[in-house]
C-alpha cells in the first residue's frame, strides 16, 4: 500500500504526508495504533503516544503537548499535507488538508476484497444460526447469541463504532436504537444487522425476519427485496451515484411508499470501517468505479407496522455487482 501511496503523492506533488487516523495506520502498516506518521519518498517517521512504547514499531514517543512539539522541531519539513486531523501540527508546520488516503482506500485490491468476502461468509453463517432462535428471545439475548457465534469463529464484530454490537430490533421505527428486554414474538418484524472482521476488514449484512407475517408485513418485505435487487442489478462502473440514489427513491414511490416518511437509512462504502467513502448520497457527483466495495441496503419503516431492511455487501467489478454476502433473503 505504501508504494501505491507514494506514487499517488508524486502524481499530486505532495512531498510530505502526515497521517493521524487509526484506520490509515492499519491500511498502510497493518498497525492498530494512532499518532503522527510523516511519509516522504525516502522515509517514514512516526511520533506516537507513549503508551505504544513497547510495541515493535520504529518510532519516537511523546506524552505531553510540549513533548510532541519538541519532536516536531527535530523534523526538517516546512509544508506538509495531512490526511486526518491536524491536531498540534499547525503549531509547527504549514498544513494543507488532503483526501489522498480516502481516495486510495475507495478502490480495494484483490486481497482486500477476499478478506471482506471471507467476513461475509462468516456473517452468512451467523444468520443461518440466529434465524431459527429469534422467536422467544429478547433483543438483548439475540445480540448475545450473535456475539457468542463470532467468539466461536474467533473473529470480532464489525461495529466498533456502534458500541461493538450487532443490531437486533423488532418492529423498528428507528434504525440504530439500542436493544431492549422485550421478547420477540412470532408476528414481529425483526431486523438483524450484523457483521464481522477478517484481518480488520468488515462485512455488513442485514436481514429481516418474521415467523408469522401478516399480508401487509409480507408486502412491505417484498417491496424492499425487489427494490434492493433492482439497485444491485443497476450497479456498473461509470454510473453516477446520485442517479443510482434517485432511482432508489423512484422505486420506493412505485411501490406506493413515501421516501420522505418511510426511508430512514442509506447505503455506504465499507472496508476497514463499516462506513467509509464513497459516500452514497443524492448529492454525490462521483461515479461507481471498479474495485469499490459498498453496501446496498434499502429499507422501509412504516408506523404501526415496523421496519424492513435488507443489506448486502457488494463489490463493483467490470461486469457489474459481485454480491459478497449470500445469506438467504426469506422472511
N, C-alpha and C positions, 0 to 999 in steps of 0.2 A: 504493500500500500504506500510505503514511503517513496518508492521510486515513481509511482504514478503522481503522487502529490508534488514531488519536486519538478516533474515535467510540467505539471499544471502551473506551478509557481513561475517557472521560466516563461511559459506562454503568456502569463498575465503580468510579467515584470515585477513579481514580488521577490525581494531579496531576502527578507527575514519574516517568517511567520511565527506567531506565538499562539499556541493552543492552550486553553484553560479548562475545557469541558471533559468530564469523565468519559463520555462516550467516544470522544475523539482520541483520547489516550488508548482506549480499548481498540478502536478501529486501526490505529497506526502501529501500536506497540504491543497489543494484547495484554495491557496492564490495566487493572481495575484501581486506578488512582486518579487524583486530580492535582492541579498545581499550575505551574507555568513551564511550558516547554518551548524553547526557541529553536526553530528549524531553519537552516540555510542549505545551500547546495553542498557545503563542505562538512557540516557537523550538526549535532543535536545537543543542546544544553538544557538540563532540567533543574528547576528550583522548586522544591516540593515542601509541603508541611513536614514538620519534624516527626510526626507520628509515622511517616514512611521510612524512618531512618534505617530500620532493619530489613527492609525489602531489598531484594537483589537487583538494585537499579543504580546506574551511574548517575548521581545527582548531587547537587548542593541542597542543604536543608535550612529552613528558616522557621521561626516561631512567631516573632512579633513583627509588627509593621516595619519597624526600624531595621530589623534583620533582613526582611525582603528587600528594602530599598538599598541596603548595603550590598546585597548580592547583585541587584540590578546595576549598581555603579561599576561593578567589575566587568560588565559586558560592553562591547565596543559598538553595539548597534545604536543608530540615531533614530531612524524611522522604522517602525515595524507595522505589519498588518496583523490583526487579531481575529482569530476565529473563536468566538465565545465572549465571555465577559471581560471587560477591560481591567477591572479591579484596580490595583495600585499602579498599573503600567503607565497611566497618563502623568504620573508624578515624575517620571524619568524620561519617557520616550515620546516622540511624535507618533501618534497612534491613528491608524485607519482601520475601520472595520471591514471584514471580508466574509463572504459566504462560500469560500473556496472548498471548505470541508463538507458543507451541506450539499454542494453541487456534486462533489466526488462521491459522497455516500448515497446519493439518489440512485446511482447505477451500480447494481450488485454484480460481483464476479460470480462465476460458476460455483466456486467454493462457498461463497456466502449463501447463494440460493439453495445449495444442497443442505446446509445447516438449517435453514428455515424449513425446507421440505421435511427434514427429519423431525423437527419440532412439531410440524403439522401432523405427521404420522402418529406421534405420541398423543397429541391432543385428540385426534380421531378416536384413539383407543379410550381416552378419558370419557368421551361422550357415550361410547358403547357401554362403559361401566356404569355411568351415572343414570342414564335414562330409565332403566327398569326400577331404580331405587327411589325415584323422586317422590312419588305419592306416599304421604305419611311422614316424610321428613320435614323438619323446619328448614328455612333457607340457610340458617347457620349450620345445621347438620349437613346439608348438601354441599356447602362450601368446604366443610371439613372433610367430606368424602373425596372431593377433588384434591385437596391438599395431601391427603393420605396416599392417593394414587400417584401423584407426582413424586412424593418421597420414595415410594416403592420403585419408581422408574429412575430414581437418582437424578432428577432434574429439578430446577426451581421454576416457580411460576413466572409468567411474563410480566405481570402487572406490578412492578416495583413501585411505580408512581401512583398506584391505587391501593396503598397500604399493603401491597403484596398479596392481594386477594383476587380470586376469580369472583364473578358475579352470578348469583342465582336469585332471580326476582320473579315473584308470582304477580300476575295482573299489573305489571309495571306501567306507571304513567310518568316515571322519572328514570332516565336511563342509568344513572350511576348512584342510586341510593344505597345505603348500607343494608346488609341482610337483616331480617327480623326473626323472631322466635315463633312466628305463626306457622302452623303446619300447612304443607302443600296438599290440596285436595285434588281429586281426580278430574274436577271440572275447571281447574285453574290453568290459565296460560302461563307457562313458566319459561322465562328467558334464561339461558345458561350461556354466559360469556366467559371464555377461558382460554388459556394458552400457556405455553412453557418455553423454556430457553434451552437451546443446544449450543454449547460453546458461545454463550451470550446472545445468540440470535433468536428472535422471538417468533412464535406463532400467535395468531389472534383469530379465534373462531367463535361464532355464536350460533346456537340453535334454539328453537322454541318448541316446547312440547306441551301436550295436553292429552291426558288419558281418555277422557270422555268429552270431546269438544262439541259445542253447540253448532248449529248451522252457521251462525254469524261468526263464531270463532274460526270455523273452517274456511269461510270466505275470506276473512282477514288474512289468515295464514297463506292461503293460495295466492292472494294478491301480492303479498310480499315475495313469495317464492318465485312467481312469474316475473316480477319487476327485477329481482336480482339476476335471474338467468338472462334476461334481455340486456342488462347492463354488462354482464360478463361477456356476452356474445359481441357487444359493440367494441370492446377494447382492442386497439391496434396501435402500433407506433404511428405518430403523426396526427392522431385525433386530439383536438383541443379539449382539455379537461373541463373547461367551462361549458362546452357544448354537451359533453357527456353528463354533466350535472344537470343542465337544463332538461335533457331528455328524461332524467330520473323524475323530475317534477311533472313532466308531461305524462309519464306513465302512471304516476300517483293519481293525477286528475282523471286519466282514462279509466282507472279502477273505481272512480267515484269518491275519492278522498281529497281532502284539502291539505296541500303541502304546508300551509301556514299553521294549521291546527294539529296535524297528525304526524308530521315529520320532525323529530326531535334530535336527530343524530346524523353523522356523516361519515363517509369513508375516509381513509387516511393512508399515508405511506407507513411502512414498517421495516424494521431491520434490527439494529442494536437497541432501538427504542420502539415501544409499541406504537407511539405516534411520532413520526418524523417526516421530513419532506420526502416526496412532494405533498403540498397541501391541496386537497381535492375539494375546491370550493367553486361557487358560481362565478367568482371574480378572477379565478386563476387563468392567466393567459398562456400558461405553459401547456405543452403537448405531451402526451404519453410517449415515452422513449423505451426502446428495447433495453431490458435489464432492470427496469423499475420493479419493485415489489410493493404491492398495495393491498388494502382490504377493500372488499366490496360488501357493504353492509346496510342495505336499505332497511328501514323499519317504519312501522305504523303504530301509533299509540292512540287509542280511542277511549274516551271516557265511558265508564260503566261496562267496558268490555275488556280492556287491558292492552298489552302491547305484544307485538310480534317483531322480532328482529332476526335476520338470517345473515351471517357474515362468513366470508371465506377469504383466505389469504391467496393472492393471485400474483403470478409472475408475468410481466409483459414480455412477450417474445416477438420475433419477426413474423410469426404466423398468427399472432393474437394472444389470447389469455391462456396461460397454463395454470390451472387451478391446483394449488399445492395441498389444500385441505380437502378431504374426501368424506367426511362424516355424513351419514345418511340424513337427508332432509325430509324425513317423515314426521308429521305432527304426533 
